Amino acid sequence: MELLALCWHPLWVPCTLVLSVVLWARRAAWRPAACPVDLRGKTAVVTGANSGIGKCVALELARRNARTILACRSRERGAAAVEEIRRATGNPDVHLRILDTSSMASVRNFARQFLEEEGQLHILVNNAGTT
């Protein structure tokens, strides 16, 4: 009976309305694309960046002027994603590196190549999954 009485408390409806308005306002006000962060001078690696979530993340990083490296298994699909991201963002500093996360030899080769060619890594998005 106490639960039923609590639901009919005089403050239940006003509190619910206030909370609903606050939650709606927070959701409506937050837009990831409105974030003003400029990543110029930062290097980002996104694994599995030729499709899905990885591609969206890589696109957003490139849009924010980061040096974006797409680490993909497929050279063809990766190259297509690089061209699409360059065209969409106008950022020429988007690059492809081949990486198969299911192969330790490929991971070591990727790391070795990265260390030889890049100065620093600022952002790493481990998106690729293996089956």
C-alpha positions as CSV (number, residue, x, y, z in Angstrom):
1,M,0.0,0.0,0.0
2,E,2.9,2.4,0.6
3,L,4.0,2.2,-3.0
4,L,0.5,3.1,-4.2
5,A,0.3,5.9,-1.8
6,L,3.7,7.2,-3.0
7,C,2.5,7.3,-6.6
8,W,-0.4,9.6,-5.6
9,H,1.8,11.9,-3.6
10,P,1.1,15.6,-4.6
11,L,4.8,16.1,-5.7
12,W,4.9,13.1,-8.0
13,V,3.5,14.7,-11.1
14,P,5.5,18.0,-10.9
15,C,8.7,16.2,-10.2
16,T,8.2,13.8,-13.1
17,L,7.4,16.7,-15.4
18,V,10.5,18.7,-14.3
19,L,12.8,15.6,-14.7
20,S,11.3,14.9,-18.1
21,V,12.0,18.5,-19.3
22,V,15.5,18.4,-18.0
23,L,16.3,15.1,-19.7
24,W,14.8,16.2,-22.9
25,A,16.7,19.5,-22.9
26,R,20.0,17.8,-22.2
27,R,19.4,15.3,-25.1
28,A,18.3,18.1,-27.5
29,A,21.3,20.3,-26.6
30,W,24.0,17.8,-27.1
31,R,25.2,17.4,-30.7
32,P,28.5,15.6,-31.3
33,A,29.1,17.6,-34.5
34,A,28.9,20.9,-32.6
35,C,32.0,20.0,-30.6
36,P,34.6,22.7,-31.4
37,V,37.7,20.6,-30.7
38,D,40.4,21.0,-33.4
39,L,42.7,18.0,-33.6
40,R,45.3,19.5,-35.9
41,G,48.7,18.1,-35.1
42,K,47.3,15.0,-33.5
43,T,47.7,11.5,-35.0
44,A,44.8,9.0,-34.7
45,V,44.6,5.3,-35.6
46,V,41.2,3.7,-36.1
47,T,41.1,-0.1,-36.6
48,G,38.3,-1.5,-38.7
49,A,37.8,1.9,-40.2
50,N,36.6,0.9,-43.7
51,S,32.9,0.5,-42.6
52,G,30.4,0.9,-39.8
53,I,31.3,2.6,-36.6
54,G,35.0,2.7,-37.4
55,K,34.4,4.6,-40.6
56,C,32.1,7.1,-38.8
57,V,34.8,7.7,-36.1
58,A,37.5,8.1,-38.7
59,L,35.3,10.5,-40.7
60,E,34.7,12.6,-37.5
61,L,38.4,12.6,-36.6
62,A,39.3,13.7,-40.2
63,R,36.6,16.4,-40.0
64,R,38.4,17.8,-36.9
65,N,41.7,17.9,-38.9
66,A,43.5,15.0,-37.2
67,R,46.0,13.0,-39.2
68,T,43.8,9.9,-39.5
69,I,45.2,6.5,-40.2
70,L,42.7,3.8,-41.2
71,A,43.9,0.4,-40.1
72,C,42.0,-2.1,-42.3
73,R,42.3,-5.7,-43.4
74,S,41.2,-5.1,-47.0
75,R,43.4,-2.8,-49.2
76,E,40.5,-2.2,-51.6
77,R,37.8,-1.4,-49.1
78,G,40.3,0.7,-47.1
79,A,41.4,2.7,-50.1
80,A,37.7,3.4,-51.0
81,A,37.1,4.5,-47.4
82,V,40.1,6.8,-47.5
83,E,39.0,8.5,-50.7
84,E,35.5,8.9,-49.4
85,I,36.7,10.5,-46.1
86,R,39.1,12.8,-48.0
87,R,36.4,13.9,-50.3
88,A,33.8,14.4,-47.5
89,T,36.1,16.3,-45.2
90,G,38.7,18.0,-47.4
91,N,41.4,16.6,-45.2
92,P,44.2,15.2,-47.3
93,D,46.0,13.8,-44.2
94,V,43.9,10.5,-44.2
95,H,46.0,7.4,-44.8
96,L,45.6,3.6,-45.1
97,R,47.7,1.0,-43.3
98,I,47.0,-2.7,-43.6
99,L,46.3,-4.5,-40.4
100,D,44.7,-7.8,-39.6
101,T,44.0,-7.9,-35.9
102,S,43.6,-11.7,-35.9
103,S,47.3,-12.1,-36.9
104,M,50.0,-11.2,-34.4
105,A,52.5,-11.0,-37.3
106,S,50.3,-8.4,-38.9
107,V,50.0,-6.5,-35.6
108,R,53.7,-6.5,-35.1
109,N,54.3,-5.4,-38.7
110,F,51.8,-2.6,-38.3
111,A,53.4,-1.4,-35.1
112,R,56.9,-1.6,-36.6
113,Q,55.8,0.4,-39.6
114,F,54.0,3.0,-37.4
115,L,57.0,3.5,-35.2
116,E,59.2,4.1,-38.2
117,E,56.9,6.5,-40.0
118,E,55.1,8.4,-37.2
119,G,56.3,10.6,-34.4
120,Q,53.6,10.0,-31.9
121,L,50.2,8.4,-31.4
122,H,47.6,10.6,-29.7
123,I,44.3,8.8,-30.3
124,L,43.8,5.0,-30.7
125,V,40.3,3.6,-31.4
126,N,40.3,-0.2,-31.2
127,N,37.2,-0.9,-33.2
128,A,38.0,-3.9,-35.2
129,G,36.6,-7.2,-34.1
130,T,37.8,-10.7,-34.8
131,T,35.8,-13.9,-35.1
